[in-house]
Amino acid sequence: MSYETVRDELAKAAANVGRRESEVTLIVVSKTHPIEAILDVYDQGHRDFGENRAQELAAKAAELPDDIRWHMVGPLQRNKVRLIRDAVAFLHSMDGPKLAKAWAGAGRPSPPALLQVNIGSESQKFGVEPAEAVASFDAVQGLGVDLVGLMAIPPNVAEPDQARQYFRHLREIRDELAVNGRPGLELSMGMSNDFGIAVEEGSTMIRVGRAIFGPRLG
């Protein structure tokens, strides 16, 4: 694919379910790719970029234009919080109270975050269990974190449509939170293989790298 093709596919997926393309933020994930590749997309008018690693995000943010909105989409260790806290617009991988305390503990407002839900209950993945998501959301928010939504990475599946059940489950958790007084939350779900399905299931943020830049460079 390419940046233009991803935007076209996003628009088609949104139209399939009566949504507008503008309802979904495309986060271009530039992990391992050079500054020049990011600037090529930036020059096409895009401003939302994501990274999986704190060190790489901090280094790129220091070199690239200040109007980029950086999204930390990978796991974040507590000792790396200081590297990126002032550089990011959103943290997508808030995974519990320990990280919440570090994120909110600098004595000034922290950037908004999304609670990561281990939607497939996989032992190798980060995030809270789906059954604990509502209670965890309230607990993390109670520690001073501005939680604005939910994020999930579904299990690897043979066909993109097989991820639909996981996206739907995350949306149902979002809907439960809305009933309990947390309306309007973001849903960060969908990547290169399945972002169209995620948009059809209500995603408001998709994280796409390989479909734009090609395979990772290391």
Number of C-alpha atoms within 10 A of each C-alpha: 12 14 18 12 12 18 14 13 15 25 19 18 21 24 14 13 12 10 16 14 19 11 14 20 16 26 23 27 27 24 20 15 16 11 13 10 12 19 15 12 19 17 9 10 9 17 19 19 27 27 23 19 18 20 13 15 22 19 12 16 20 10 9 14 12 11 9 17 17 25 25 25 24 16 18 19 12 13 9 14 16 14 15 22 20 11 19 22 20 21 27 27 25 30 24 19 17 13 19 23 15 18 26 21 14 12 7 7 12 19 17 18 27 25 28 28 29 25 24 18 16 12 8 6 17 20 22 22 17 18 13 11 24 17 13 19 26 14 15 22 18 13 16 15 26 19 24 20 22 26 29 25 20 24 15 11 11 8 10 16 13 15 22 18 16 20 27 17 15 26 21 12 18 22 15 15 20 13 10 10 8 16 14 12 17 21 27 31 26 28 23 17 17 21 24 24 24 30 29 20 23 21 26 20 22 25 23 23 23 18 17 20 21 11 12 11 9 6
